[in-house]
Amino acid sequence: MKLNLSIFSFFILFLFAVNTNAEVKLPAIFGSNMVLQQQTNAAIWGTAKANKTVKVTTSWNKKSYSTKADADGNWKLKVKTPAAGGPFSITISDGSTLTLSNVLIGEVWICSGQSNMYMTMSGYFNQPVLGSNEAIATSKNSSIRLITVKREKSLERRNNFTGEWQECTPATVSEFSATAYYFGRMIQKTLGVPVGLISSSWGGTRIEPWMSDTGFKKFDWVKLPDENTKNDFSAQTPTVLFNAMIAPMVGYAIRGGIWYQGEANRYEPAHYEKLMPGLIENWRNEWGIGDFPFYYCQIAPFEYGGDVNSAFLREAQLNASTAVKNTGMACLMDIGEEHIIHPADKKTTGQRLAYLALAKTYEMNGFEFSGPVLKEMTIEGSVVKLTFDHAKHGLTTFGKEITNFKIAGKNKYFYQAKAVITRKGITLLSPMVEKPVAVRYAFDNFVEGELFNNEGLPASSFRTDDWEE
């Protein structure tokens, strides 16, 4: 009798295990509380019983979509999403049913980079985020949803990561990317639609780990991992963060991406100027939905010390912003901190990224989205005159003296210039330079940006020469 009971119990457990393994399963990018991109054909995929028909039903239109799982149980289909709204539910069945609840339709943005993107609203130890306590306390908003991808690395492309969609509450916001949150909060408030934010970032990382192997075809100086790398790789190894933290969501319907990274690549500005557009093109090719908008932060001034001038990296980022279409750069020249590489003012960071998205992606107008950008330099004897784009209403220093302009002659020695704001731009003059040929503005590791347009957006550091030093 005991033997029969044991056999029966084993049989029940076996059936339970089989049924459990056969249930419909979704990668972590899909779940209750998520946001799906509005007015598109949004892909949904997962696993089910091998060769079984999978039916997906969406509550917003009560429509069902079907596909057949392959021999390994993998399936994928697309559902048509309406204009922003919700909450809705999605049911997925191959005989057993999985229901996703509290799903919103709205605008979805990926938020990635290194430590300045990863930095949460709670800050780092002894490194706060300005105004975070009030912002966290008042953050409850059912129209904003958040998911943070757990930091992992892999030499092989993965099909899932660890993370969970959550509603926007003080508890969830406190542990979410500050830059991403302030960006999303402004987008949601301005558009009045649900916003989904996907945070996938890792402090201290270079740009190369965030690109897939196919993204390096034009960059022969990058050594991709091989068999010899199998037991010896880090978060800095090319492709390993893309494989683990980006690849599992490739194909998820999005509006665009925001990026804050560059400090770790400061020694190779010439390479970075090519890698930044390369990453954008790589992600666009992976998603296959066209040239989706991609906006990024220029690194803020910081005293790195040593023999590196990070102004060359800032220049590379400025140049990269015009290398591919549907891209923009948020300048942070005025919020850097001399001895802290993580600026506390993350609200300004997020808002400047939001200005770019609101103006360029959502085609809103009446406000500025860029600081002054050098348009033309003319030289009249010993006088240099500069004009700027994105300065329709003029330039200002908000009362500060202009000290960051330097000019040089053919001997390449730079001297501080007297700078005057005029109705047409800026006029520069130095008694030390009779025949100027080049201008540099704020072209040092740490500077406090002083030149703004009337809308309060700062000019990037820039130079008109191409000298190596």
C-alpha positions as CSV (number, residue, x, y, z in Angstrom):
1,M,0.0,0.0,0.0
2,K,2.8,2.4,0.9
3,L,4.5,1.5,-2.4
4,N,1.4,2.3,-4.3
5,L,1.0,5.6,-2.5
6,S,4.6,6.5,-3.3
7,I,4.2,5.7,-6.9
8,F,1.0,7.8,-7.0
9,S,2.6,10.7,-5.3
10,F,5.6,10.6,-7.7
11,F,3.2,10.5,-10.6
12,I,1.3,13.6,-9.4
13,L,4.5,15.5,-8.8
14,F,5.7,14.5,-12.3
15,L,2.5,15.8,-13.9
16,F,2.8,19.0,-11.9
17,A,6.4,19.5,-12.9
18,V,5.5,18.9,-16.6
19,N,2.6,21.3,-16.4
20,T,4.6,23.9,-14.7
21,N,7.4,23.7,-17.3
22,A,4.9,23.9,-20.1
23,E,3.1,27.0,-18.9
24,V,3.2,30.2,-20.9
25,K,6.2,32.2,-19.8
26,L,7.3,35.7,-20.7
27,P,10.7,37.5,-20.4
28,A,10.9,40.1,-17.6
29,I,10.4,43.0,-20.0
30,F,6.7,41.9,-20.1
31,G,4.6,42.0,-17.0
32,S,1.8,43.5,-15.0
33,N,2.2,47.3,-14.6
34,M,4.1,47.7,-17.8
35,V,3.7,50.4,-20.5
36,L,3.3,49.4,-24.1
37,Q,4.2,52.0,-26.8
38,Q,1.0,53.7,-28.1
39,Q,-0.2,53.5,-31.7
40,T,2.1,50.9,-33.0
41,N,2.4,47.2,-33.6
42,A,4.0,46.0,-30.4
43,A,5.8,42.7,-30.3
44,I,5.1,40.2,-27.5
45,W,7.0,37.0,-27.2
46,G,7.8,34.2,-24.8
47,T,7.7,30.4,-24.5
48,A,4.8,27.9,-24.3
49,K,4.1,24.3,-25.0
50,A,6.0,23.1,-28.0
51,N,4.0,23.4,-31.3
52,K,1.0,24.7,-29.4
53,T,-1.2,27.6,-30.6
54,V,-0.7,30.7,-28.5
55,K,-3.6,33.2,-28.2
56,V,-3.1,36.7,-27.0
57,T,-6.1,38.8,-26.2
58,T,-6.0,42.5,-25.5
59,S,-8.7,44.2,-23.4
60,W,-8.5,47.6,-25.1
61,N,-10.0,46.2,-28.3
62,K,-11.1,42.7,-27.2
63,K,-9.2,41.3,-30.1
64,S,-7.3,38.0,-30.2
65,Y,-4.0,37.3,-32.0
66,S,-2.7,33.8,-32.5
67,T,0.6,32.2,-33.5
68,K,2.1,28.8,-33.2
69,A,5.0,28.0,-30.9
70,D,8.0,26.2,-32.5
71,A,9.4,22.9,-31.5
72,D,11.3,24.6,-28.7
73,G,8.2,26.4,-27.5
74,N,9.3,29.9,-28.6
75,W,6.7,32.2,-30.1
76,K,6.3,35.8,-31.0
77,L,3.5,38.0,-32.4
78,K,2.5,41.7,-32.6
79,V,-0.6,43.4,-31.2
80,K,-2.0,46.7,-32.3
81,T,-1.9,49.3,-29.6
82,P,-4.4,52.3,-29.4
83,A,-3.8,55.9,-28.4
84,A,-2.5,56.4,-24.8
85,G,-4.7,55.1,-22.0
86,G,-5.5,52.3,-19.6
87,P,-5.2,50.4,-17.4
88,F,-5.8,47.4,-19.5
89,S,-5.2,43.7,-19.3
90,I,-3.6,41.1,-21.6
91,T,-4.3,37.4,-21.5
92,I,-2.0,34.8,-23.1
93,S,-2.9,31.2,-23.4
94,D,-1.7,27.9,-24.9
95,G,-4.2,26.0,-22.9
96,S,-3.0,27.4,-19.6
97,T,-3.6,31.1,-19.2
98,L,-1.4,34.0,-18.0
99,T,-2.9,37.4,-17.4
100,L,-1.1,40.7,-17.3
101,S,-3.0,43.4,-15.4
102,N,-2.7,47.1,-14.9
103,V,-1.1,47.6,-18.3
104,L,-0.9,51.1,-19.7
105,I,-0.5,52.4,-23.2
106,G,1.8,55.4,-23.6
107,E,5.4,56.5,-24.3
108,V,8.3,54.1,-23.6
109,W,11.9,55.2,-23.2
110,I,15.1,53.2,-22.6
111,C,17.5,55.0,-20.2
112,S,21.1,53.7,-20.2
113,G,24.7,54.6,-19.6
114,Q,27.2,54.5,-16.7
115,S,27.1,55.8,-13.1
116,N,25.5,59.2,-13.7
117,M,22.5,57.4,-15.3
118,Y,22.5,54.7,-12.7
119,M,22.6,57.1,-9.8
120,T,19.3,56.7,-8.0
121,M,17.1,59.4,-6.5
122,S,18.5,58.4,-3.1
123,G,22.0,59.3,-4.4
124,Y,25.3,57.6,-3.7
125,F,26.8,57.4,-0.2
126,N,27.8,61.0,0.8
127,Q,26.7,62.1,-2.7
128,P,23.2,63.4,-2.7
129,V,20.7,64.3,-5.4
130,L,19.5,67.9,-4.9
131,G,15.9,68.2,-3.8
132,S,15.4,64.4,-3.9
133,N,13.6,64.0,-0.6
134,E,10.7,66.2,-1.6
135,A,10.7,64.8,-5.1
136,I,10.5,61.3,-3.8
137,A,7.8,62.1,-1.2
138,T,5.6,63.6,-3.9
139,S,6.3,61.1,-6.6
140,K,3.3,58.9,-6.5
141,N,1.9,58.8,-10.0
142,S,0.1,55.8,-11.5
143,S,0.8,57.1,-15.0
144,I,4.5,56.5,-14.7
145,R,5.9,53.0,-14.6
146,L,9.5,52.0,-13.9
147,I,11.7,48.9,-14.5
148,T,15.4,48.6,-13.5
149,V,17.5,45.9,-15.2
150,K,19.7,44.1,-12.8
151,R,23.4,44.5,-13.6
152,E,24.7,41.4,-15.3
153,K,27.3,40.6,-18.0
154,S,27.5,37.8,-20.6
155,L,29.6,36.7,-23.5
156,E,26.6,35.2,-25.1
157,R,23.4,37.0,-26.1
158,R,20.7,36.3,-23.5
159,N,16.9,36.2,-23.9
160,N,16.0,37.5,-20.5
161,F,17.2,39.7,-17.6
162,T,16.1,40.3,-14.0
163,G,13.7,43.2,-13.4
164,E,10.1,44.0,-12.7
165,W,7.7,46.7,-13.8
166,Q,6.5,48.8,-10.9
167,E,4.2,51.7,-10.3
168,C,5.7,55.1,-9.5
169,T,5.7,55.5,-5.7
170,P,8.1,57.0,-3.2
171,A,9.5,53.5,-2.5
172,T,10.2,52.6,-6.1
173,V,11.3,56.1,-7.2
174,S,13.9,56.3,-4.4
175,E,15.8,53.4,-6.0
176,F,15.3,54.4,-9.6
177,S,17.6,56.4,-11.9
178,A,17.3,60.1,-11.0
179,T,18.1,61.4,-14.5
180,A,15.6,59.0,-16.0
181,Y,12.9,59.8,-13.4
182,Y,13.2,63.6,-13.9
183,F,13.1,63.0,-17.7
184,G,10.0,60.8,-17.5
185,R,8.2,63.0,-15.0
186,M,8.5,66.1,-17.3
187,I,7.4,64.1,-20.4
188,Q,4.4,62.7,-18.5
189,K,3.4,66.0,-17.1
190,T,3.7,67.8,-20.4
191,L,2.1,65.2,-22.7
192,G,-0.5,64.0,-20.2
193,V,0.0,60.4,-21.2
194,P,1.4,57.3,-19.4
195,V,5.2,57.0,-19.6
196,G,7.3,53.8,-19.2
197,L,11.0,54.1,-18.2
198,I,13.4,51.2,-18.6
199,S,16.7,51.8,-16.7
200,S,19.6,49.7,-17.8
201,S,22.9,51.0,-16.7
202,W,26.2,50.2,-14.9
203,G,28.6,52.5,-13.2
204,G,32.1,53.0,-14.5
205,T,31.5,51.3,-17.8
206,R,32.8,52.2,-21.2
207,I,30.6,52.5,-24.3
208,E,32.0,49.3,-26.0
209,P,30.2,46.8,-23.6
210,W,26.9,48.4,-24.6
211,M,27.1,47.5,-28.3
212,S,26.4,44.2,-30.0
213,D,29.0,42.4,-31.9
214,T,27.6,43.5,-35.2
215,G,28.1,47.1,-34.2
216,F,31.9,47.0,-34.5
217,K,32.3,46.3,-38.2
218,K,33.7,49.8,-38.8
219,F,35.8,50.0,-35.6
220,D,38.7,47.7,-36.2
221,W,40.6,49.0,-33.1
222,V,38.1,47.3,-30.8
223,K,39.0,43.7,-29.9
224,L,35.9,41.6,-29.5
225,P,35.8,38.7,-27.0
226,D,36.9,35.3,-28.3
227,E,37.5,31.8,-26.9
228,N,40.4,33.1,-24.9
229,T,38.0,35.5,-23.1
230,K,35.7,32.8,-21.8
231,N,37.1,32.8,-18.3
232,D,38.5,36.2,-18.2
233,F,36.1,39.1,-18.9
234,S,34.7,42.1,-17.1
235,A,31.9,44.6,-17.4
236,Q,34.3,46.6,-19.7
237,T,34.6,43.8,-22.2
238,P,32.9,44.7,-25.5
239,T,29.4,43.4,-26.1
240,V,28.9,41.9,-22.6
241,L,26.4,44.4,-21.2
242,F,24.5,44.6,-24.5
243,N,24.2,40.8,-24.4
244,A,22.9,40.6,-20.8
245,M,21.1,43.9,-20.3
246,I,19.9,45.2,-23.7
247,A,19.5,42.2,-26.0
248,P,16.7,40.6,-23.9
249,M,14.5,43.7,-24.6
250,V,15.4,44.2,-28.3
251,G,12.1,44.4,-30.2
252,Y,10.1,45.7,-27.3
253,A,8.2,48.7,-28.7
254,I,9.8,52.0,-27.7
255,R,9.6,55.6,-28.6
256,G,13.4,56.2,-28.1
257,G,16.4,56.2,-25.8
258,I,18.3,58.5,-23.5
259,W,22.0,58.0,-22.6
260,Y,24.5,59.4,-20.0
261,Q,28.0,58.0,-20.4
262,G,31.4,59.0,-21.6
263,E,33.6,59.6,-18.5
264,A,35.1,56.1,-18.8
265,N,36.1,56.8,-22.4
266,R,37.8,60.2,-21.7
267,Y,41.2,59.1,-22.8
268,E,40.1,58.3,-26.4
269,P,38.0,61.2,-27.6
270,A,38.7,60.5,-31.3
271,H,37.4,57.0,-31.0
272,Y,34.5,58.0,-28.9
273,E,33.4,60.5,-31.6
274,K,32.8,57.5,-33.9
275,L,31.6,55.0,-31.3
276,M,28.8,57.3,-30.0
277,P,27.0,57.4,-33.4
278,G,28.0,53.8,-33.8
279,L,26.1,52.8,-30.7
280,I,23.0,54.7,-31.9
281,E,23.1,53.1,-35.3
282,N,23.7,49.7,-33.7
283,W,20.7,49.9,-31.4
284,R,18.5,51.2,-34.3
285,N,19.6,48.2,-36.5
286,E,18.9,45.8,-33.7
287,W,15.4,47.2,-33.0
288,G,14.5,47.4,-36.8
289,I,12.0,50.2,-36.3
290,G,13.8,53.0,-38.1
291,D,15.8,55.9,-36.7
292,F,14.2,56.2,-33.3
293,P,15.1,59.3,-31.3
294,F,18.2,59.1,-29.2
295,Y,19.3,61.9,-26.8
296,Y,22.3,61.9,-24.6
297,C,24.1,64.0,-22.0
298,Q,27.4,65.6,-22.5
299,I,29.6,64.8,-19.5
300,A,29.8,67.6,-17.0
301,P,33.0,69.4,-16.1
302,F,35.1,67.6,-13.4
303,E,38.7,67.9,-12.3
304,Y,40.0,64.5,-13.5
305,G,43.7,65.5,-12.9
306,G,46.6,63.7,-14.5
307,D,47.3,64.3,-18.2
308,V,43.8,64.2,-19.6
309,N,41.7,67.1,-20.7
310,S,38.1,65.9,-20.7
311,A,37.1,68.9,-22.9
312,F,38.2,66.8,-25.8
313,L,35.7,64.1,-24.9
314,R,33.0,66.8,-24.5
315,E,34.0,68.0,-28.0
316,A,33.6,64.5,-29.3
317,Q,30.1,64.3,-27.9
318,L,29.2,67.7,-29.4
319,N,30.5,66.6,-32.8
320,A,28.7,63.2,-32.5
321,S,25.4,65.0,-32.0
322,T,25.2,66.0,-35.7
323,A,26.7,62.8,-37.1
324,V,23.4,60.9,-37.3
325,K,19.9,62.2,-37.6
326,N,17.2,62.3,-34.9
327,T,19.8,62.8,-32.2
328,G,20.5,65.5,-29.7
329,M,22.9,66.4,-26.8
330,A,22.0,68.0,-23.5
331,C,24.8,70.3,-22.3
332,L,25.7,70.2,-18.6
333,M,28.5,72.9,-18.5
334,D,26.9,74.7,-15.6
335,I,26.2,71.9,-13.1
336,G,29.6,70.1,-12.9
337,E,31.3,69.8,-9.5
338,E,35.1,70.1,-9.3
339,H,35.8,67.1,-7.0
340,I,32.6,65.0,-7.4
341,I,32.1,63.2,-10.7
342,H,28.4,62.7,-10.1
343,P,26.7,66.2,-10.2
344,A,24.0,66.5,-7.6
345,D,21.6,68.4,-9.9
346,K,20.0,65.5,-11.7
347,K,16.7,67.5,-12.1
348,T,18.4,69.8,-14.6
349,T,19.9,66.8,-16.4
350,G,16.6,65.1,-16.8
351,Q,14.8,68.2,-17.9
352,R,17.3,69.1,-20.6
353,L,16.9,65.6,-22.1
354,A,13.1,66.2,-21.9
355,Y,13.4,69.5,-23.7
356,L,15.1,67.7,-26.6
357,A,12.4,65.0,-26.7
358,L,9.5,67.4,-26.4
359,A,10.8,69.7,-29.2
360,K,12.3,67.2,-31.6
361,T,10.2,64.0,-31.0
362,Y,6.9,65.4,-29.9
363,E,7.2,68.5,-32.1
364,M,6.3,71.1,-29.5
365,N,7.4,74.6,-29.8
366,G,7.6,77.9,-28.0
367,F,10.6,76.9,-25.9
368,E,14.3,76.3,-26.5
369,F,15.9,72.8,-26.4
370,S,19.6,73.7,-27.0
371,G,22.2,76.1,-25.6
372,P,24.0,78.5,-27.9
373,V,26.0,76.7,-30.6
374,L,28.8,78.5,-32.5
375,K,27.6,79.5,-36.0
376,E,30.4,81.6,-37.4
377,M,33.7,83.2,-36.5
378,T,35.0,86.3,-38.2
379,I,38.3,88.1,-37.6
380,E,38.8,91.8,-38.1
381,G,42.4,92.7,-37.3
382,S,42.9,91.8,-33.6
383,V,39.2,91.5,-33.0
384,V,37.3,88.2,-33.1
385,K,33.5,88.1,-33.6
386,L,31.3,85.1,-32.9
387,T,27.7,84.4,-33.8
388,F,25.6,81.6,-32.4
389,D,22.6,79.5,-33.3
390,H,20.0,78.8,-30.6
391,A,20.3,82.4,-29.4
392,K,17.2,84.0,-31.0
393,H,16.6,86.1,-27.9
394,G,20.2,86.8,-27.2
395,L,23.0,85.7,-24.9
396,T,23.6,86.2,-21.2
397,T,25.9,85.3,-18.3
398,F,23.2,86.1,-15.7
399,G,25.5,88.7,-14.2
400,K,28.8,86.8,-14.2
401,E,32.0,88.1,-15.7
402,I,33.0,86.2,-18.9
403,T,36.4,84.6,-18.1
404,N,36.4,81.3,-20.1
405,F,37.2,82.6,-23.6
406,K,40.8,82.3,-24.9
407,I,42.3,83.3,-28.3
408,A,45.6,82.3,-30.0
409,G,47.7,83.3,-32.9
410,K,49.6,81.0,-35.3
411,N,52.1,80.2,-32.5
412,K,49.2,78.3,-30.8
413,Y,49.6,80.0,-27.4
414,F,46.3,80.8,-25.9
415,Y,45.6,83.9,-23.8
416,Q,42.5,84.9,-21.9
417,A,40.4,87.3,-24.0
418,K,38.2,90.2,-23.0
419,A,34.7,89.1,-24.0
420,V,31.7,91.4,-24.6
421,I,28.2,90.3,-25.4
422,T,26.7,92.3,-28.3
423,R,23.4,92.3,-30.2
424,K,25.0,89.9,-32.8
425,G,26.9,87.6,-30.5
426,I,30.3,88.0,-28.7
427,T,33.3,90.1,-29.5
428,L,36.8,89.0,-28.3
429,L,40.0,90.9,-27.9
430,S,43.4,90.2,-26.2
431,P,46.4,92.6,-26.1
432,M,48.6,89.6,-26.2
433,V,47.3,88.4,-29.6
434,E,47.6,90.8,-32.5
435,K,46.6,88.4,-35.2
436,P,44.2,85.8,-33.7
437,V,43.4,82.6,-35.6
438,A,41.7,80.4,-33.1
439,V,39.2,80.6,-30.2
440,R,38.5,78.2,-27.3
441,Y,35.7,78.5,-24.8
442,A,35.7,76.6,-21.5
443,F,38.1,74.1,-22.9
444,D,39.4,72.7,-19.6
445,N,38.7,69.7,-17.3
446,F,36.7,71.7,-14.7
447,V,35.1,75.0,-15.6
448,E,31.9,76.7,-14.6
449,G,30.0,77.4,-17.7
450,E,29.0,81.1,-17.9
451,L,27.5,81.5,-21.4
452,F,23.8,80.9,-21.8
453,N,21.0,81.9,-24.1
454,N,18.1,83.8,-22.7
455,E,16.3,80.6,-22.0
456,G,19.0,79.6,-19.5
457,L,20.6,76.7,-21.5
458,P,24.4,76.7,-21.5
459,A,26.8,76.7,-24.4
460,S,29.0,73.7,-24.7
461,S,32.8,74.1,-24.5
462,F,34.1,74.5,-28.0
463,R,37.2,75.4,-30.1
464,T,37.7,76.5,-33.6
465,D,41.2,74.9,-34.1
466,D,42.1,71.2,-34.6
467,W,45.4,71.3,-32.8
468,E,46.3,68.2,-30.8
469,E,46.8,70.1,-27.5
